Amino acid sequence: MTADAPSFNTADAALECRIDLSDCRDKATLLARLASALQFPDWFGHNWDALADCLTDLSWLPAPGYRIILTHAEALRAADPETLATALEVLDTAAAWWAEEGITFEVVFSDLAPESAPPHPAAPASDR
């Protein structure tokens, strides 16, 4: 599976990046999927620290706001819940960093039912 190219949402001008995680079952695949979808630079190190660095830079994707839409995350949640939880912590930290900069950075699960979603402030799209 490949991710859709990032595109601007005309309603709020946020750069939307939809990432299909249907065949993602481990950390390496998740990091590769995020790197591809968000067009990370070649220096991305494929580890949690490098993910945090890239998510709080994004100078190669300038936008007034960012929205990452994760679809089919249930496969990763079932196969490697610790990886999903760590990724959510990194994404949450990035969202807080961008908030301090006055820029929206949202992470949305488009298809996880609330009862199956890992505990995280990012709510499934059906709850928004």
C-alpha positions as CSV (number, residue, x, y, z in Angstrom):
1,M,0.0,0.0,0.0
2,T,1.1,3.5,-0.7
3,A,0.0,6.7,0.9
4,D,-1.9,9.4,-1.0
5,A,0.1,12.5,-1.8
6,P,-0.4,15.2,0.8
7,S,-3.1,17.6,-0.3
8,F,-4.6,20.8,1.0
9,N,-8.1,20.7,2.6
10,T,-9.9,23.6,1.0
11,A,-12.1,24.1,4.1
12,D,-9.3,25.1,6.5
13,A,-6.1,25.0,4.3
14,A,-4.5,22.3,6.4
15,L,-2.2,19.9,4.6
16,E,-3.9,16.5,4.8
17,C,-2.0,13.3,4.6
18,R,-4.0,10.1,4.5
19,I,-2.0,7.0,5.5
20,D,-3.3,3.5,5.0
21,L,-2.0,1.2,7.7
22,S,-4.0,-1.9,6.6
23,D,-0.9,-4.0,6.1
24,C,1.2,-2.3,8.7
25,R,2.1,-4.7,11.6
26,D,5.4,-3.4,13.0
27,K,7.5,-0.4,13.8
28,A,9.7,-0.5,10.6
29,T,6.6,-0.6,8.3
30,L,4.9,2.2,10.3
31,L,8.0,4.5,10.2
32,A,8.5,3.8,6.5
33,R,4.8,4.5,5.8
34,L,5.0,7.8,7.7
35,A,8.2,8.8,6.0
36,S,6.8,8.1,2.6
37,A,3.5,9.9,3.2
38,L,5.1,13.0,4.7
39,Q,8.0,13.0,2.3
40,F,10.6,12.9,5.0
41,P,14.1,13.9,3.8
42,D,16.9,11.3,3.2
43,W,18.4,11.9,6.6
44,F,15.4,10.4,8.4
45,G,16.8,7.7,10.6
46,H,13.8,5.3,10.9
47,N,13.6,5.5,14.7
48,W,11.4,7.3,17.2
49,D,13.8,10.2,17.8
50,A,14.1,10.8,14.0
51,L,10.3,10.7,13.7
52,A,10.0,13.3,16.4
53,D,12.6,15.5,14.7
54,C,10.9,15.3,11.3
55,L,7.4,15.8,12.7
56,T,8.5,19.0,14.4
57,D,10.3,20.3,11.3
58,L,8.2,19.7,8.1
59,S,10.1,22.6,6.4
60,W,9.8,20.7,3.2
61,L,6.0,20.7,3.5
62,P,5.2,24.3,4.5
63,A,1.5,24.6,5.4
64,P,-0.7,26.7,7.7
65,G,-1.7,23.4,9.5
66,Y,-1.4,19.7,9.3
67,R,-3.8,16.8,9.5
68,I,-2.6,13.2,9.5
69,I,-5.4,10.8,8.8
70,L,-4.6,7.2,9.8
71,T,-6.8,4.5,8.2
72,H,-7.0,0.8,9.0
73,A,-4.9,1.1,12.1
74,E,-6.6,-1.9,13.7
75,A,-4.0,-4.3,12.1
76,L,-1.1,-2.5,13.8
77,R,-3.1,-2.3,17.1
78,A,-3.6,-6.0,17.0
79,A,-0.1,-7.0,15.9
80,D,2.0,-4.5,17.8
81,P,0.0,-2.4,20.3
82,E,3.3,-1.1,21.9
83,T,4.5,0.4,18.6
84,L,1.1,2.1,18.0
85,A,1.2,3.5,21.5
86,T,4.7,4.8,21.1
87,A,3.8,6.3,17.7
88,L,0.8,8.1,19.3
89,E,3.1,9.5,22.1
90,V,5.4,10.9,19.4
91,L,2.5,12.3,17.4
92,D,1.0,13.8,20.5
93,T,4.3,15.5,21.4
94,A,4.6,16.9,17.9
95,A,1.0,18.2,18.1
96,A,1.9,20.0,21.4
97,W,5.0,21.4,19.8
98,W,3.1,22.8,16.8
99,A,0.4,24.2,19.1
100,E,3.1,26.3,20.9
101,E,4.0,27.6,17.4
102,G,0.3,28.5,16.8
103,I,-0.1,25.8,14.1
104,T,-2.7,23.1,14.0
105,F,-1.3,19.5,13.9
106,E,-4.1,16.9,14.1
107,V,-4.0,13.1,14.0
108,V,-7.2,11.4,13.1
109,F,-8.1,7.8,13.1
110,S,-10.7,7.5,10.4
111,D,-11.9,4.0,11.2
112,L,-11.1,2.8,14.7
113,A,-14.2,2.4,16.9
114,P,-13.8,4.4,20.1
115,E,-13.9,1.2,22.2
116,S,-11.0,-0.3,20.2
117,A,-8.8,2.8,19.9
118,P,-5.8,3.1,22.1
119,P,-6.1,5.7,24.8
120,H,-5.0,9.0,23.2
121,P,-6.3,12.5,22.8
122,A,-6.7,12.1,19.0
123,A,-10.3,10.8,18.6
124,P,-11.6,8.8,15.7
125,A,-13.1,10.9,12.9
126,S,-16.6,9.5,13.8
127,D,-16.3,11.3,17.2
128,R,-15.5,14.7,15.7
